[in-house]
């Protein structure tokens, strides 16, 4: 097993109310290459469908990609609220983590509620929304990740909401991107 002698890359991933430091190193016996490697790239957010709509039970389909392949995307988050706040508190904030579990953030945005394995009978919920893990679908094909995310919006979570998406890779994230509008009525 080679040991790491040289720090090659350090990055800071910043997500609302979270800072994640990631480091990587290249063993000294590994050939040095110039330029950016695909693993250093940020995931790209593709289409969100539907782009707009109304109701209490939207089913969002989110596409993201990474040049190292879909499995290089470690998590995909969707935030639904009237506006993006510095903390994300009061939002329906959902995380699909490591492509195998789903969780909703607490109302004060200080923590994730317990993760539920995708495909299981469990549900992750806060007072704004819920996600039934049995209905979440994650598909990977080459560089593309497609997540089908059925959301149930709480009756008190009314009005026009924007939909933001962010995806994180091994060392970088896409940044929050506004992708749609949903009216919770």
C-alpha positions as CSV (number, residue, x, y, z in Angstrom):
1,X,0.0,0.0,0.0
2,X,1.5,3.3,-1.1
3,X,1.7,6.1,1.4
4,X,0.8,9.7,0.6
5,X,3.8,12.1,0.6
6,X,2.5,15.1,-1.2
7,X,-0.7,17.1,-0.8
8,X,-2.1,17.5,-4.3
9,X,-5.5,19.1,-3.7
10,X,-7.6,20.7,-1.0
11,X,-11.1,22.0,-1.4
12,X,-13.9,23.3,0.7
13,X,-17.5,22.4,-0.1
14,X,-19.9,24.8,1.4
15,X,-23.6,23.9,1.7
16,X,-26.1,25.9,3.7
17,X,-25.1,25.5,7.3
18,X,-22.4,23.0,6.6
19,X,-18.7,23.1,5.7
20,X,-17.1,19.9,4.5
21,X,-13.3,19.8,4.0
22,X,-12.0,17.3,1.6
23,X,-8.4,16.4,0.9
24,X,-6.7,14.1,-1.5
25,X,-3.2,13.2,-2.1
26,X,-1.3,11.4,-4.8
27,X,1.3,8.8,-3.8
28,X,4.8,9.8,-4.8
29,X,5.2,6.7,-7.0
30,X,2.1,7.8,-9.1
31,X,2.9,9.7,-12.3
32,X,2.2,13.4,-12.0
33,X,-0.1,14.8,-14.7
34,X,-0.9,18.4,-15.6
35,X,-4.4,19.9,-15.8
36,X,-7.6,19.1,-14.1
37,X,-8.7,15.5,-13.7
38,X,-12.4,14.7,-14.2
39,X,-12.7,13.7,-10.5
40,X,-11.8,17.3,-9.7
41,X,-14.8,18.6,-11.7
42,X,-18.0,19.7,-10.1
43,X,-21.2,17.8,-10.9
44,X,-23.5,19.6,-13.4
45,X,-27.2,20.0,-12.7
46,X,-29.3,19.1,-15.8
47,X,-33.0,19.2,-16.2
48,X,-35.7,19.3,-13.5
49,X,-39.1,18.2,-14.5
50,X,-41.7,19.4,-14.2
51,X,-40.4,22.9,-14.4
52,X,-43.6,24.2,-12.9
53,X,-46.9,23.0,-11.6
54,X,-49.3,23.1,-8.7
55,X,-50.6,20.7,-6.0
56,X,-49.6,19.0,-2.8
57,X,-47.8,16.0,-4.3
58,X,-45.2,16.9,-6.9
59,X,-43.0,14.2,-8.3
60,X,-39.7,15.8,-9.4
61,X,-37.3,14.2,-11.8
62,X,-33.8,15.7,-11.4
63,X,-30.9,14.9,-13.7
64,X,-27.2,15.6,-12.8
65,X,-24.0,14.4,-14.3
66,X,-20.3,14.0,-13.5
67,X,-17.4,13.3,-15.9
68,X,-16.2,10.4,-13.6
69,X,-19.6,8.8,-13.8
70,X,-22.9,9.1,-12.0
71,X,-21.6,7.2,-8.9
72,X,-19.1,10.1,-8.4
73,X,-22.1,12.2,-7.3
74,X,-22.2,11.6,-3.5
75,X,-25.4,13.5,-2.8
76,X,-28.1,15.5,-4.5
77,X,-30.2,18.0,-2.5
78,X,-33.5,19.7,-3.4
79,X,-34.7,22.7,-1.5
80,X,-38.3,23.9,-1.9
81,X,-39.3,27.3,-0.4
82,X,-40.5,30.8,-1.4
83,X,-36.9,32.1,-1.2
84,X,-33.4,30.8,-0.5
85,X,-32.3,31.9,3.0
86,X,-28.8,31.7,4.4
87,X,-29.8,28.8,6.7
88,X,-32.5,27.1,4.7
89,X,-34.7,27.1,7.8
90,X,-38.4,26.7,7.2
91,X,-37.9,24.9,3.9
92,X,-38.7,21.5,2.5
93,X,-35.1,20.5,2.2
94,X,-34.4,16.9,1.0
95,X,-31.1,15.0,0.6
96,X,-30.5,11.9,-1.5
97,X,-27.3,10.7,0.1
98,X,-24.8,8.3,-1.6
99,X,-27.5,7.3,-4.0
100,X,-28.9,5.0,-1.3
101,X,-30.8,6.9,1.3
102,X,-33.1,9.9,1.7
103,X,-33.7,12.4,4.5
104,X,-35.5,15.7,5.2
105,X,-33.8,18.5,7.1
106,X,-35.3,19.7,10.4
107,X,-37.4,22.9,10.2
108,X,-34.6,25.0,11.9
109,X,-32.1,23.5,9.4
110,X,-29.7,22.4,12.1
111,X,-29.7,18.7,11.3
112,X,-30.9,16.0,9.0
113,X,-33.7,13.8,10.3
114,X,-32.8,10.1,10.2
115,X,-31.9,8.8,6.8
116,X,-34.2,6.2,5.3
117,X,-32.9,3.6,2.8
118,X,-34.3,4.1,-0.6
119,X,-36.8,1.3,-1.5
120,X,-37.7,0.7,2.2
121,X,-41.1,1.3,3.7
122,X,-39.9,4.3,5.8
123,X,-40.7,8.0,5.3
124,X,-38.6,11.0,6.2
125,X,-40.7,14.0,7.2
126,X,-40.8,17.4,8.8
127,X,-43.6,19.9,9.2
128,X,-43.2,21.2,5.6
129,X,-42.9,17.9,3.6
130,X,-42.4,14.2,3.5
131,X,-40.7,11.7,1.2
132,X,-41.7,8.0,1.1
133,X,-38.4,6.2,0.5
134,X,-40.2,3.3,-1.2
135,X,-41.2,5.7,-4.1
136,X,-37.8,7.3,-4.6
137,X,-35.9,6.1,-7.7
138,X,-32.2,6.5,-8.4
139,X,-30.9,5.6,-11.9
140,X,-27.4,5.8,-13.2
141,X,-26.2,5.5,-16.7
142,X,-22.7,6.5,-17.6
143,X,-22.1,10.1,-16.4
144,X,-25.9,10.7,-15.7
145,X,-27.7,10.4,-12.5
146,X,-31.5,10.6,-12.5
147,X,-33.4,10.9,-9.3
148,X,-37.2,10.6,-9.2
149,X,-38.3,12.3,-6.0
150,X,-42.0,12.1,-4.9
151,X,-42.7,14.8,-2.3
152,X,-45.8,15.4,-0.2
153,X,-46.1,19.0,0.8
154,X,-47.8,19.7,4.2
155,X,-51.2,21.6,4.1
156,X,-49.7,24.5,6.0
157,X,-46.8,24.8,3.5
158,X,-48.7,27.0,1.0
159,X,-47.9,29.4,-1.8
160,X,-45.5,29.8,-4.7
161,X,-42.2,28.0,-4.0
162,X,-39.0,27.9,-6.0
163,X,-37.1,24.6,-6.4
164,X,-33.3,24.7,-6.0
165,X,-30.9,21.8,-6.6
166,X,-27.3,21.1,-5.6
167,X,-25.1,18.0,-6.3
168,X,-21.8,17.2,-4.6
169,X,-19.0,15.2,-6.1
170,X,-15.7,13.9,-4.6
171,X,-14.2,17.4,-4.3
172,X,-16.6,20.0,-5.6
173,X,-20.3,20.8,-5.7
174,X,-22.4,22.4,-8.4
175,X,-23.6,25.3,-6.2
176,X,-27.3,25.9,-5.6
177,X,-29.2,26.3,-8.8
178,X,-32.8,27.5,-9.2
179,X,-34.5,25.0,-11.5
180,X,-38.3,25.4,-11.1
181,X,-41.4,26.8,-9.5
182,X,-44.1,24.9,-7.7
183,X,-47.4,26.3,-6.2
184,X,-48.4,24.4,-3.1
185,X,-52.1,24.9,-2.8
